[in-house]
Amino acid sequence: MLIFYKILTFFLYPILILLIFLRKFQKKEDQIRYKEKIFTSKFKPIKKVNKLYWFHASSIGEFKSVISLIRNFIEIHKNCEILITSSTVSSAKVFEDEVKERNIYHRFFPVDTSYLIKNFLDSWSPDGVFLVDSEIWPNLISEINKKKIPLILINGRITLKTFNRWKMFPKFSKSLFEKFNVCISSDKKSVRRLINLGAKKVSHFGNLKFTSQSFDLKIDHNTNLLKDNFMWCASSIHMGEETILLKAQKLIKEKYPNIKLIIIPRHINNSKKIFDISQAMKFKTQIIDEYNHIDISNEIIIVNKFGKISKYFQLSSSVFLGKSLLKKYLFSGGQNPLEAAAVGCKVLYGPYISNFDDIYEFLKLNKMASEIGNETDLFEQVVSNVNLNKNFKLKNINLIKERGASILDNTLACINQNI
């Protein structure tokens, strides 16, 4: 099966080049650096002086989940250098904004063909490779194994859908997963699935997303305008959920006329659609991006930009997280609630959260989250949380910090035993 995959990716390589160019013209790729994914001449390795460790985190969520781990890893392994690869433009932008250390470098992850991967490994010569979440790339794993480089899966997550797909090729999956020195799982379900797929050594300490840190969050002009107004947030919203939010807002405004709803779509290209629906429901609505400020006379503010959404969470008592209300997300629902919980907000969510059920279980156990099923439930929860006191927020923040510190310490100890 591996040979078939190698042959397939070899012949698909020209098509993948064309696809990357097409994505570039659609502005889905970095307009300058997109060639890093497809041409060896653009790999740009540094002149290696010390040991170098490679972390691959595909997108923003994966990157943020390991940045604290990487910084603590550097403290232990003095003078080492770190390469981080990712696949999305947004993750590269977050790296540029948040990472200032001179010994941490970013490149885009090359297409998984044997030729590119072998050249990338030869160029960078990593002393250890860490794949984050569910980044299982057969050519990459095969070439790492040939070079006898330590390979570790960190915050490993195998969804039911992914597990069933791999189980269709049991020998192939075993040949890949057994090559990891250790797989550190993000949740209990993934422990069982990793073992069934052939991983020889599996550990579990908790989800590294508990260690995601908010960086220097400064309240800007936009959020200063909101200080004297009640607000609640609805983040990572998928189309189909916005109507429930807006119906709930109608009910909430009857009790708190000045309350503002900040809607942060999961995909910002949906901002205009949500704007039109909000306008049709007679709300005064505004879309904001990096070029304008909030007009406080508006009732609904739709955030049409990437960036630190925590600045909106910090001014709110309640945050609803999307991809959780619609039944089509039964096996793929849920968004990471920890960014909201880590600033003390009460997290609200729908019934479909299988992607993060371990984290929601922790939050619910500690009365930091509540499930809602419709606009009436949402109304009741937002209203009951408007006046949550400072002590409630501080307790929640400390619980998240303590849990994150424990997970981080145990994960670092496991990594150090296996590299």
ABEGO torsion letter per residue (X at the ends): XAAAAAAAAAAAAAAAAAAAAAAAAAGABBAAAAAAAABAAAAGBBBBABBBBBBBBABAAAAAAAAAAAAAAAAABBGBBBBBBBABAAAAAAAAAABABAABBBBBBBBBBAAAAAAAAAAAGBABBBBBEABBBAAAAAAAAAAGBBBBBBGBBBBAAAAAAAAABAAAAAAAAAABABBBBABAAAAAAAAAAGBABBBBAEBAAAABBBBBBBBBAAAAAAAABBBBBBBGBBBGAAAAAAAAAAAAAAABAABBBBBBBABAAAAAAAAAAAAAAGBBBBBBBAABBBBAABABBBBABBEBAAAAAAABABBBBBGAABAAAAAABEBBAAAAAAAGBBBBBBABAAAAAAAAAAAAAAGABBBBABAAAAAAAAAAAAABBAAAAAAAAAAAAAAAAAAAAAAAAAAAAAX
